[in-house]
Amino acid sequence: MLIRLDRNSVAAGDDVEAHDEQREVDGRRPLERFIADLVWDHYLPAIQGGQSCWVLRRSRKGEPLGVVRIRYDRFEGLQLLHRDSSDLSQVGDSLFFEYAAQQDPDEVFARLLATP
């Protein structure tokens, strides 16, 4: 399947290039593994201070799927809001990563759960 990716910029210098791209992926691939590979490939950049938090959405203004934790260029996990979003075929053909800076991922996740 073809999946479209986009993300927020993390700093002024990060605005130089567009962040939207498309990748061909196996729809059966676990979402968490796919995101770990995006971190490994530096699609989701390292930030000064080490820890970053991203809200994973279906699109720029779309439904939140979960929270991504990154520390010093290492993927530390994905907390999903719904268990039915565990592989790529279940999330659709578009993903957007909303930068939540260095907020505590547990607090961001709790706020998303509390939002109707």
MMTF fields as JSON, N, C-alpha, C and O atoms, coordinates in Angstrom:
{
  "mmtfVersion": "1.0.0",
  "mmtfProducer": "UNKNOWN",
  "numBonds": 463,
  "numAtoms": 464,
  "numGroups": 116,
  "numChains": 1,
  "numModels": 1,
  "chainsPerModel": [1],
  "groupsPerChain": [116],
  "chainIdList": ["A"],
  "bondAtomList": [4, 2, 8, 6, 12, 10, 16, 14, 20, 18, 24, 22, 28, 26, 32, 30, 36, 34, 40, 38, 44, 42, 48, 46, 52, 50, 56, 54, 60, 58, 64, 62, 68, 66, 72, 70, 76, 74, 80, 78, 84, 82, 88, 86, 92, 90, 96, 94, 100, 98, 104, 102, 108, 106, 112, 110, 116, 114, 120, 118, 124, 122, 128, 126, 132, 130, 136, 134, 140, 138, 144, 142, 148, 146, 152, 150, 156, 154, 160, 158, 164, 162, 168, 166, 172, 170, 176, 174, 180, 178, 184, 182, 188, 186, 192, 190, 196, 194, 200, 198, 204, 202, 208, 206, 212, 210, 216, 214, 220, 218, 224, 222, 228, 226, 232, 230, 236, 234, 240, 238, 244, 242, 248, 246, 252, 250, 256, 254, 260, 258, 264, 262, 268, 266, 272, 270, 276, 274, 280, 278, 284, 282, 288, 286, 292, 290, 296, 294, 300, 298, 304, 302, 308, 306, 312, 310, 316, 314, 320, 318, 324, 322, 328, 326, 332, 330, 336, 334, 340, 338, 344, 342, 348, 346, 352, 350, 356, 354, 360, 358, 364, 362, 368, 366, 372, 370, 376, 374, 380, 378, 384, 382, 388, 386, 392, 390, 396, 394, 400, 398, 404, 402, 408, 406, 412, 410, 416, 414, 420, 418, 424, 422, 428, 426, 432, 430, 436, 434, 440, 438, 444, 442, 448, 446, 452, 450, 456, 454, 460, 458],
  "bondOrderList": [1, 1, 1, 1, 1, 1, 1, 1, 1, 1, 1, 1, 1, 1, 1, 1, 1, 1, 1, 1, 1, 1, 1, 1, 1, 1, 1, 1, 1, 1, 1, 1, 1, 1, 1, 1, 1, 1, 1, 1, 1, 1, 1, 1, 1, 1, 1, 1, 1, 1, 1, 1, 1, 1, 1, 1, 1, 1, 1, 1, 1, 1, 1, 1, 1, 1, 1, 1, 1, 1, 1, 1, 1, 1, 1, 1, 1, 1, 1, 1, 1, 1, 1, 1, 1, 1, 1, 1, 1, 1, 1, 1, 1, 1, 1, 1, 1, 1, 1, 1, 1, 1, 1, 1, 1, 1, 1, 1, 1, 1, 1, 1, 1, 1, 1],
  "groupList": [{"groupName": "MET", "atomNameList": ["N", "CA", "C", "O"], "elementList": ["N", "C", "C", "O"], "formalChargeList": [0, 0, 0, 0], "bondAtomList": [1, 0, 2, 1, 3, 2], "bondOrderList": [1, 1, 2], "singleLetterCode": "M", "chemCompType": "L-PEPTIDE LINKING"}, {"groupName": "LEU", "atomNameList": ["N", "CA", "C", "O"], "elementList": ["N", "C", "C", "O"], "formalChargeList": [0, 0, 0, 0], "bondAtomList": [1, 0, 2, 1, 3, 2], "bondOrderList": [1, 1, 2], "singleLetterCode": "L", "chemCompType": "L-PEPTIDE LINKING"}, {"groupName": "ILE", "atomNameList": ["N", "CA", "C", "O"], "elementList": ["N", "C", "C", "O"], "formalChargeList": [0, 0, 0, 0], "bondAtomList": [1, 0, 2, 1, 3, 2], "bondOrderList": [1, 1, 2], "singleLetterCode": "I", "chemCompType": "L-PEPTIDE LINKING"}, {"groupName": "ARG", "atomNameList": ["N", "CA", "C", "O"], "elementList": ["N", "C", "C", "O"], "formalChargeList": [0, 0, 0, 0], "bondAtomList": [1, 0, 2, 1, 3, 2], "bondOrderList": [1, 1, 2], "singleLetterCode": "R", "chemCompType": "L-PEPTIDE LINKING"}, {"groupName": "ASP", "atomNameList": ["N", "CA", "C", "O"], "elementList": ["N", "C", "C", "O"], "formalChargeList": [0, 0, 0, 0], "bondAtomList": [1, 0, 2, 1, 3, 2], "bondOrderList": [1, 1, 2], "singleLetterCode": "D", "chemCompType": "L-PEPTIDE LINKING"}, {"groupName": "ASN", "atomNameList": ["N", "CA", "C", "O"], "elementList": ["N", "C", "C", "O"], "formalChargeList": [0, 0, 0, 0], "bondAtomList": [1, 0, 2, 1, 3, 2], "bondOrderList": [1, 1, 2], "singleLetterCode": "N", "chemCompType": "L-PEPTIDE LINKING"}, {"groupName": "SER", "atomNameList": ["N", "CA", "C", "O"], "elementList": ["N", "C", "C", "O"], "formalChargeList": [0, 0, 0, 0], "bondAtomList": [1, 0, 2, 1, 3, 2], "bondOrderList": [1, 1, 2], "singleLetterCode": "S", "chemCompType": "L-PEPTIDE LINKING"}, {"groupName": "VAL", "atomNameList": ["N", "CA", "C", "O"], "elementList": ["N", "C", "C", "O"], "formalChargeList": [0, 0, 0, 0], "bondAtomList": [1, 0, 2, 1, 3, 2], "bondOrderList": [1, 1, 2], "singleLetterCode": "V", "chemCompType": "L-PEPTIDE LINKING"}, {"groupName": "ALA", "atomNameList": ["N", "CA", "C", "O"], "elementList": ["N", "C", "C", "O"], "formalChargeList": [0, 0, 0, 0], "bondAtomList": [1, 0, 2, 1, 3, 2], "bondOrderList": [1, 1, 2], "singleLetterCode": "A", "chemCompType": "L-PEPTIDE LINKING"}, {"groupName": "GLY", "atomNameList": ["N", "CA", "C", "O"], "elementList": ["N", "C", "C", "O"], "formalChargeList": [0, 0, 0, 0], "bondAtomList": [1, 0, 2, 1, 3, 2], "bondOrderList": [1, 1, 2], "singleLetterCode": "G", "chemCompType": "PEPTIDE LINKING"}, {"groupName": "GLU", "atomNameList": ["N", "CA", "C", "O"], "elementList": ["N", "C", "C", "O"], "formalChargeList": [0, 0, 0, 0], "bondAtomList": [1, 0, 2, 1, 3, 2], "bondOrderList": [1, 1, 2], "singleLetterCode": "E", "chemCompType": "L-PEPTIDE LINKING"}, {"groupName": "HIS", "atomNameList": ["N", "CA", "C", "O"], "elementList": ["N", "C", "C", "O"], "formalChargeList": [0, 0, 0, 0], "bondAtomList": [1, 0, 2, 1, 3, 2], "bondOrderList": [1, 1, 2], "singleLetterCode": "H", "chemCompType": "L-PEPTIDE LINKING"}, {"groupName": "GLN", "atomNameList": ["N", "CA", "C", "O"], "elementList": ["N", "C", "C", "O"], "formalChargeList": [0, 0, 0, 0], "bondAtomList": [1, 0, 2, 1, 3, 2], "bondOrderList": [1, 1, 2], "singleLetterCode": "Q", "chemCompType": "L-PEPTIDE LINKING"}, {"groupName": "PRO", "atomNameList": ["N", "CA", "C", "O"], "elementList": ["N", "C", "C", "O"], "formalChargeList": [0, 0, 0, 0], "bondAtomList": [1, 0, 2, 1, 3, 2], "bondOrderList": [1, 1, 2], "singleLetterCode": "P", "chemCompType": "L-PEPTIDE LINKING"}, {"groupName": "PHE", "atomNameList": ["N", "CA", "C", "O"], "elementList": ["N", "C", "C", "O"], "formalChargeList": [0, 0, 0, 0], "bondAtomList": [1, 0, 2, 1, 3, 2], "bondOrderList": [1, 1, 2], "singleLetterCode": "F", "chemCompType": "L-PEPTIDE LINKING"}, {"groupName": "TRP", "atomNameList": ["N", "CA", "C", "O"], "elementList": ["N", "C", "C", "O"], "formalChargeList": [0, 0, 0, 0], "bondAtomList": [1, 0, 2, 1, 3, 2], "bondOrderList": [1, 1, 2], "singleLetterCode": "W", "chemCompType": "L-PEPTIDE LINKING"}, {"groupName": "TYR", "atomNameList": ["N", "CA", "C", "O"], "elementList": ["N", "C", "C", "O"], "formalChargeList": [0, 0, 0, 0], "bondAtomList": [1, 0, 2, 1, 3, 2], "bondOrderList": [1, 1, 2], "singleLetterCode": "Y", "chemCompType": "L-PEPTIDE LINKING"}, {"groupName": "CYS", "atomNameList": ["N", "CA", "C", "O"], "elementList": ["N", "C", "C", "O"], "formalChargeList": [0, 0, 0, 0], "bondAtomList": [1, 0, 2, 1, 3, 2], "bondOrderList": [1, 1, 2], "singleLetterCode": "C", "chemCompType": "L-PEPTIDE LINKING"}, {"groupName": "LYS", "atomNameList": ["N", "CA", "C", "O"], "elementList": ["N", "C", "C", "O"], "formalChargeList": [0, 0, 0, 0], "bondAtomList": [1, 0, 2, 1, 3, 2], "bondOrderList": [1, 1, 2], "singleLetterCode": "K", "chemCompType": "L-PEPTIDE LINKING"}, {"groupName": "THR", "atomNameList": ["N", "CA", "C", "O"], "elementList": ["N", "C", "C", "O"], "formalChargeList": [0, 0, 0, 0], "bondAtomList": [1, 0, 2, 1, 3, 2], "bondOrderList": [1, 1, 2], "singleLetterCode": "T", "chemCompType": "L-PEPTIDE LINKING"}],
  "groupTypeList": [0, 1, 2, 3, 1, 4, 3, 5, 6, 7, 8, 8, 9, 4, 4, 7, 10, 8, 11, 4, 10, 12, 3, 10, 7, 4, 9, 3, 3, 13, 1, 10, 3, 14, 2, 8, 4, 1, 7, 15, 4, 11, 16, 1, 13, 8, 2, 12, 9, 9, 12, 6, 17, 15, 7, 1, 3, 3, 6, 3, 18, 9, 10, 13, 1, 9, 7, 7, 3, 2, 3, 16, 4, 3, 14, 10, 9, 1, 12, 1, 1, 11, 3, 4, 6, 6, 4, 1, 6, 12, 7, 9, 4, 6, 1, 14, 14, 10, 16, 8, 8, 12, 12, 4, 13, 4, 10, 7, 14, 8, 3, 1, 1, 8, 19, 13],
  "groupIdList": [1, 2, 3, 4, 5, 6, 7, 8, 9, 10, 11, 12, 13, 14, 15, 16, 17, 18, 19, 20, 21, 22, 23, 24, 25, 26, 27, 28, 29, 30, 31, 32, 33, 34, 35, 36, 37, 38, 39, 40, 41, 42, 43, 44, 45, 46, 47, 48, 49, 50, 51, 52, 53, 54, 55, 56, 57, 58, 59, 60, 61, 62, 63, 64, 65, 66, 67, 68, 69, 70, 71, 72, 73, 74, 75, 76, 77, 78, 79, 80, 81, 82, 83, 84, 85, 86, 87, 88, 89, 90, 91, 92, 93, 94, 95, 96, 97, 98, 99, 100, 101, 102, 103, 104, 105, 106, 107, 108, 109, 110, 111, 112, 113, 114, 115, 116],
  "secStructList": [7, 3, 3, 3, 3, 3, 3, 7, 7, 1, 1, 4, 4, 4, 4, 1, 1, 7, 7, 7, 3, 3, 3, 3, 7, 7, 6, 6, 1, 5, 2, 2, 2, 2, 2, 2, 2, 2, 2, 2, 6, 6, 1, 1, 7, 7, 7, 6, 6, 1, 3, 3, 3, 3, 3, 3, 3, 1, 1, 6, 6, 1, 7, 3, 3, 3, 3, 3, 3, 3, 3, 6, 6, 3, 3, 3, 3, 3, 3, 3, 1, 1, 4, 4, 4, 1, 5, 2, 2, 2, 2, 7, 1, 3, 3, 3, 3, 3, 3, 7, 6, 6, 7, 7, 2, 2, 2, 2, 2, 2, 2, 2, 2, 2, 7, 7],
  "xCoordList": [0.838, 0.0, 0.888, 2.026, 0.359, 1.065, 0.542, -0.666, 1.463, 1.058, 1.718, 2.905, 0.913, 1.414, 1.796, 1.056, 2.958, 3.446, 3.626, 3.964, 3.406, 3.7, 3.928, 3.484, 4.627, 4.891, 5.09, 5.342, 4.972, 5.315, 6.825, 7.577, 7.251, 8.658, 8.961, 8.074, 10.219, 10.604, 11.378, 11.567, 11.823, 12.579, 12.591, 12.235, 13.001, 13.013, 13.844, 13.417, 14.984, 15.828, 15.218, 15.606, 14.272, 13.601, 12.542, 12.021, 12.225, 11.22, 11.758, 10.99, 13.042, 13.673, 13.1, 12.877, 12.862, 12.336, 10.954, 10.619, 10.173, 8.849, 9.03, 10.045, 8.065, 8.144, 7.172, 7.1, 6.425, 5.475, 6.193, 7.022, 5.856, 6.428, 5.499, 4.577, 5.751, 4.97, 5.927, 7.06, 5.446, 6.237, 5.359, 4.181, 5.947, 5.283, 5.577, 6.738, 4.529, 4.697, 3.743, 2.734, 4.076, 3.202, 2.127, 2.454, 0.864, -0.235, -0.362, -1.001, 0.235, 0.181, 1.246, 1.279, 2.101, 3.207, 2.672, 1.79, 3.186, 2.752, 3.084, 4.187, 2.12, 2.29, 3.49, 4.273, 3.633, 4.735, 6.094, 7.018, 6.217, 7.485, 7.764, 8.906, 6.717, 6.857, 7.361, 8.254, 6.796, 7.216, 8.641, 9.416, 8.998, 10.378, 11.346, 12.415, 10.978, 11.822, 11.892, 12.932, 10.796, 10.819, 11.8, 12.491, 11.857, 12.815, 14.235, 15.12, 14.442, 15.755, 16.215, 17.396, 15.285, 15.583, 15.676, 15.951, 15.452, 15.49, 14.367, 14.492, 13.263, 12.098, 11.577, 11.217, 11.544, 11.209, 12.546, 13.3, 12.846, 14.191, 14.496, 13.602, 15.794, 16.261, 16.153, 16.312, 15.887, 15.76, 16.729, 17.145, 17.071, 17.948, 17.225, 16.056, 17.899, 17.276, 16.94, 16.699, 16.921, 16.802, 15.424, 15.207, 14.476, 13.161, 12.184, 12.074, 11.48, 10.409, 9.157, 9.204, 8.051, 6.741, 5.984, 5.999, 5.334, 4.569, 3.185, 3.039, 2.169, 0.818, 0.651, 0.796, 0.349, 0.14, -1.328, -2.222, -1.566, -2.929, -3.114, -2.147, -4.377, -4.693, -4.4, -4.151, -4.428, -4.111, -3.822, -3.92, -3.469, -3.086, -4.15, -3.801, -5.388, -6.482, -7.28, -8.357, -6.742, -7.492, -7.481, -6.864, -8.178, -8.329, -6.971, -6.146, -6.73, -5.477, -5.515, -6.534, -4.385, -4.253, -3.465, -3.693, -2.523, -1.694, -0.576, -0.555, 0.357, 1.483, 2.782, 2.924, 3.725, 5.035, 6.072, 6.124, 6.894, 7.99, 9.32, 9.582, 10.163, 11.509, 12.474, 12.207, 13.589, 14.638, 15.983, 16.374, 16.678, 18.011, 18.045, 18.829, 17.206, 17.191, 16.747, 16.906, 16.199, 15.725, 14.217, 13.684, 13.561, 12.127, 11.911, 12.486, 11.072, 10.816, 9.405, 9.073, 8.579, 7.271, 6.147, 6.271, 5.056, 3.823, 2.692, 2.491, 1.955, 0.761, -0.438, -0.688, -1.175, -2.342, -3.59, -3.79, -4.417, -5.694, -6.706, -7.59, -6.581, -7.502, -6.694, -5.797, -6.988, -6.271, -6.443, -5.599, -7.529, -7.784, -6.893, -7.115, -5.901, -4.99, -3.591, -2.603, -3.498, -2.194, -1.382, -0.167, -2.01, -1.192, -1.579, -2.631, -0.725, -0.878, -2.186, -2.773, -2.649, -3.889, -5.091, -6.1, -4.989, -6.101, -6.118, -7.117, -5.025, -4.979, -5.258, -5.431, -5.305, -5.586, -4.331, -3.275, -4.455, -3.341, -2.591, -1.83, -2.793, -2.156, -1.852, -2.672, -0.661, -0.291, 0.327, 1.112, -0.043, 0.542, 1.104, 0.448, 2.327, 2.986, 2.976, 3.645, 2.209, 2.083, 3.095, 3.029, 4.017, 5.069, 4.502, 3.886, 4.71, 4.249, 5.442, 5.365, 6.531, 7.749, 8.25, 8.279, 8.639, 9.187, 8.174, 8.544, 6.906, 5.874, 5.99, 6.491, 5.528, 5.524, 4.54, 3.352, 5.013, 4.116, 2.923, 1.838, 3.11, 1.989, 0.909, -0.282, 1.322, 0.35, -0.38, -1.588, 0.351, -0.283, -1.281, -2.391, -0.913, -1.8, -3.061, -4.17, -2.888, -4.037, -4.983, -6.202, -4.43, -5.28, -6.053, -7.225, -5.407, -6.094, -7.212, -8.292, -6.964, -8.011, -9.197, -10.335, -8.941, -9.998, -10.782, -11.846, -10.269, -10.934, -12.04, -11.793, -13.282, -14.4, -14.295, -15.154],
  "yCoordList": [-1.166, 0.0, 1.235, 1.197, 2.32, 3.598, 4.442, 4.623, 4.954, 5.766, 7.138, 7.258, 8.17, 9.554, 9.941, 9.68, 10.565, 11.013, 12.519, 13.101, 13.137, 14.559, 14.785, 13.996, 15.872, 16.189, 17.682, 18.398, 18.146, 19.519, 19.685, 18.713, 20.927, 21.266, 21.372, 21.656, 21.143, 21.214, 22.491, 22.811, 23.219, 24.461, 25.232, 24.692, 26.491, 27.334, 26.71, 26.736, 26.168, 25.558, 24.305, 23.881, 23.722, 22.507, 22.838, 21.943, 24.133, 24.573, 24.655, 24.896, 24.464, 24.649, 23.694, 24.085, 22.459, 21.454, 20.988, 21.006, 20.576, 20.002, 18.653, 17.982, 18.266, 17.009, 15.964, 14.856, 16.314, 15.346, 14.414, 14.838, 13.149, 12.143, 10.942, 10.813, 10.079, 8.852, 7.669, 7.729, 6.605, 5.37, 4.183, 4.133, 3.247, 1.984, 1.031, 0.779, 0.501, -0.371, -1.558, -1.522, -2.59, -3.743, -3.368, -3.048, -3.399, -3.016, -3.873, -3.462, -5.06, -5.947, -5.598, -6.163, -4.671, -4.296, -3.626, -2.771, -3.999, -3.345, -1.852, -1.451, -1.051, 0.397, 0.784, 1.653, 0.155, 0.485, 0.234, 1.03, -0.854, -1.17, -0.145, 0.272, 0.253, 1.246, 2.574, 3.201, 2.993, 4.254, 4.143, 5.092, 3.014, 2.815, 2.986, 3.574, 2.478, 2.634, 4.081, 4.521, 4.832, 6.256, 7.018, 7.925, 6.648, 7.272, 6.892, 7.745, 5.627, 5.134, 5.853, 6.169, 6.11, 6.798, 8.319, 9.023, 8.826, 10.256, 11.056, 12.267, 10.377, 11.139, 11.996, 13.158, 11.411, 12.17, 12.578, 11.72, 13.865, 14.314, 14.278, 14.315, 14.204, 14.366, 15.848, 16.709, 16.128, 17.528, 17.802, 16.888, 19.063, 19.445, 19.166, 19.519, 18.554, 18.191, 16.718, 16.169, 16.077, 14.628, 14.034, 13.19, 14.425, 13.781, 14.574, 15.793, 13.88, 14.535, 13.678, 12.471, 14.341, 13.709, 14.119, 15.287, 13.166, 13.414, 12.811, 11.685, 13.562, 13.013, 12.47, 13.205, 11.2, 10.557, 10.717, 10.347, 11.281, 11.506, 10.855, 10.542, 10.661, 10.11, 11.107, 10.712, 12.385, 13.46, 14.709, 14.669, 15.81, 17.031, 17.445, 17.811, 17.399, 17.773, 16.547, 16.672, 15.37, 14.139, 13.617, 14.179, 12.538, 11.85, 11.425, 10.885, 11.662, 11.178, 9.657, 9.076, 9.037, 7.59, 7.202, 6.147, 8.082, 7.751, 8.75, 9.814, 8.386, 9.239, 8.47, 7.32, 9.136, 8.553, 9.175, 10.394, 8.319, 8.763, 8.529, 7.454, 9.579, 9.457, 10.082, 11.145, 9.414, 9.964, 9.724, 8.593, 10.844, 10.78, 9.848, 8.9, 10.118, 9.357, 7.905, 7.117, 7.535, 6.161, 6.175, 6.955, 5.315, 5.127, 4.449, 3.395, 5.061, 4.484, 3.934, 3.347, 4.124, 3.504, 4.312, 5.506, 3.618, 4.178, 3.752, 2.559, 4.719, 4.429, 4.676, 5.809, 3.625, 3.747, 4.063, 3.53, 4.927, 5.254, 4.136, 3.939, 3.396, 2.305, 1.1, 1.244, -0.038, -1.263, -1.618, -2.309, -1.149, -1.523, -0.765, -0.843, -0.042, 0.707, 0.099, 0.82, -1.205, -1.813, -2.096, -2.267, -2.153, -2.305, -1.257, -0.625, -1.088, 0.013, -0.04, 1.006, -1.213, -1.302, -0.776, -0.396, -0.753, -0.306, 1.204, 1.743, 1.892, 3.335, 4.176, 5.39, 3.56, 4.312, 4.631, 4.039, 5.575, 5.839, 7.125, 7.615, 7.677, 8.934, 8.981, 8.574, 9.482, 9.688, 11.073, 11.508, 11.756, 13.057, 13.017, 12.54, 13.524, 13.577, 15.022, 15.885, 15.271, 16.607, 16.725, 15.983, 17.654, 17.827, 18.39, 19.456, 17.682, 18.121, 18.514, 18.502, 18.857, 19.345, 18.344, 17.137, 18.859, 18.003, 17.767, 17.553, 17.809, 17.511, 16.05, 15.201, 15.79, 14.428, 13.599, 13.921, 12.54, 11.731, 11.152, 11.019, 10.807, 10.272, 11.33, 11.022, 12.566, 13.652, 13.952, 14.189, 13.94, 14.167, 13.052, 13.319, 11.813, 10.682, 10.818, 10.59, 11.191, 11.358, 12.445, 12.285, 13.548, 14.616, 14.134, 14.469, 13.354, 12.816, 11.866, 11.888, 11.034, 10.123, 10.869, 10.416, 12.006, 12.773, 13.65, 14.164, 13.821, 14.651, 13.848, 12.765, 14.388, 13.635, 13.558, 12.962],
  "zCoordList": [0.0, 0.0, 0.0, 0.468, -0.526, -0.546, 0.616, 0.768, 1.431, 2.574, 2.475, 2.173, 2.74, 2.732, 4.15, 5.099, 4.284, 5.581, 5.566, 4.535, 6.687, 6.863, 8.35, 9.184, 8.676, 10.071, 10.229, 9.26, 11.477, 11.814, 11.78, 11.862, 11.658, 11.819, 13.307, 14.113, 13.665, 15.07, 15.408, 16.582, 14.384, 14.586, 13.275, 12.228, 13.334, 12.134, 11.009, 9.855, 11.307, 10.285, 9.675, 8.586, 10.376, 9.893, 8.842, 8.177, 8.694, 7.717, 6.295, 5.364, 6.11, 4.798, 3.76, 2.614, 4.146, 3.209, 3.654, 4.839, 2.676, 2.974, 3.667, 3.475, 4.458, 5.204, 4.681, 5.212, 3.64, 3.101, 2.138, 1.333, 2.239, 1.345, 1.289, 2.095, 0.342, 0.207, 0.284, -0.193, 0.89, 0.991, 0.652, 1.006, -0.03, -0.331, 0.818, 1.137, 1.441, 2.601, 2.531, 1.827, 3.261, 3.414, 4.433, 5.576, 4.045, 4.921, 6.163, 7.131, 6.154, 7.322, 8.358, 9.451, 7.997, 8.882, 10.154, 10.074, 11.3, 12.543, 12.523, 12.152, 12.923, 12.95, 13.81, 13.428, 14.949, 15.853, 15.195, 15.36, 14.461, 13.769, 12.666, 12.471, 11.952, 10.897, 11.473, 10.903, 12.584, 13.209, 13.734, 13.611, 14.311, 14.766, 13.594, 13.753, 12.432, 11.242, 10.78, 10.291, 10.926, 10.577, 11.467, 11.004, 12.733, 13.653, 13.236, 13.177, 12.952, 12.515, 11.245, 11.103, 10.324, 9.058, 9.218, 8.246, 10.421, 10.741, 10.085, 9.902, 9.727, 9.265, 10.424, 10.237, 11.606, 12.822, 13.434, 13.894, 13.447, 13.799, 15.293, 16.138, 15.584, 16.956, 17.298, 16.433, 18.538, 18.956, 20.11, 20.823, 20.271, 21.372, 22.689, 22.846, 23.603, 24.871, 24.923, 25.998, 23.768, 23.73, 23.621, 22.752, 24.45, 24.441, 23.595, 23.733, 22.726, 21.971, 22.026, 22.26, 21.804, 21.854, 20.59, 20.201, 19.966, 18.748, 18.898, 19.373, 18.492, 18.423, 17.014, 16.038, 16.91, 15.62, 15.24, 16.0, 14.039, 13.551, 12.183, 11.488, 11.818, 10.489, 9.372, 8.233, 9.695, 8.75, 9.582, 10.809, 8.931, 9.662, 10.679, 11.802, 10.336, 11.243, 11.681, 12.262, 11.397, 11.617, 13.036, 13.941, 13.183, 14.465, 15.02, 14.282, 16.306, 16.902, 17.054, 17.427, 16.759, 16.895, 18.139, 18.731, 18.53, 19.679, 19.869, 19.251, 20.739, 21.099, 20.881, 21.296, 20.218, 19.915, 20.851, 21.019, 21.457, 22.338, 21.636, 21.096, 21.658, 21.101, 22.097, 22.658, 22.308, 23.179, 22.502, 22.214, 22.258, 21.645, 20.436, 20.398, 19.464, 18.21, 18.365, 17.433, 19.513, 19.701, 19.906, 20.695, 19.194, 19.368, 20.705, 20.976, 21.55, 22.864, 23.019, 24.049, 21.999, 22.084, 21.472, 21.2, 21.271, 20.729, 21.652, 21.882, 22.181, 22.97, 22.067, 21.656, 21.762, 20.892, 21.7, 22.791, 21.156, 21.787, 21.583, 22.415, 20.471, 20.144, 19.675, 18.845, 20.176, 19.8, 18.318, 17.748, 17.693, 16.289, 15.307, 14.099, 15.794, 14.925, 14.95, 14.814, 15.119, 15.343, 14.081, 14.176, 12.897, 11.694, 10.652, 10.75, 9.672, 8.72, 7.94, 7.665, 7.581, 6.805, 7.591, 6.998, 8.908, 9.748, 9.977, 10.453, 9.643, 9.909, 8.675, 8.784, 7.514, 6.297, 5.516, 5.741, 4.592, 3.672, 3.988, 3.153, 5.174, 5.527, 7.019, 7.843, 7.36, 8.755, 8.896, 8.054, 9.974, 10.27, 11.687, 12.613, 11.846, 13.14, 13.622, 13.054, 14.676, 15.26, 16.4, 17.38, 16.263, 17.256, 18.554, 18.559, 19.636, 20.954, 21.824, 23.052, 21.171, 21.828, 22.868, 22.624, 24.018, 25.06, 26.177, 27.331, 25.822, 26.81, 27.245, 26.507, 28.425, 28.933, 28.11, 28.07, 27.455, 26.618, 27.376, 26.809, 28.647, 29.438, 29.643, 29.601, 29.862, 30.027, 28.715, 28.711, 27.614, 26.296, 26.027, 25.566, 26.305, 26.097, 26.952, 26.468, 28.23, 29.131, 28.616, 28.683, 28.104, 27.556, 26.337, 26.172, 25.49, 24.306, 24.718, 24.128, 25.725, 26.206, 26.777, 26.658, 27.395, 28.05, 27.068, 27.413, 25.861, 24.865, 24.195, 23.664, 24.221, 23.612, 22.104, 21.455]
}
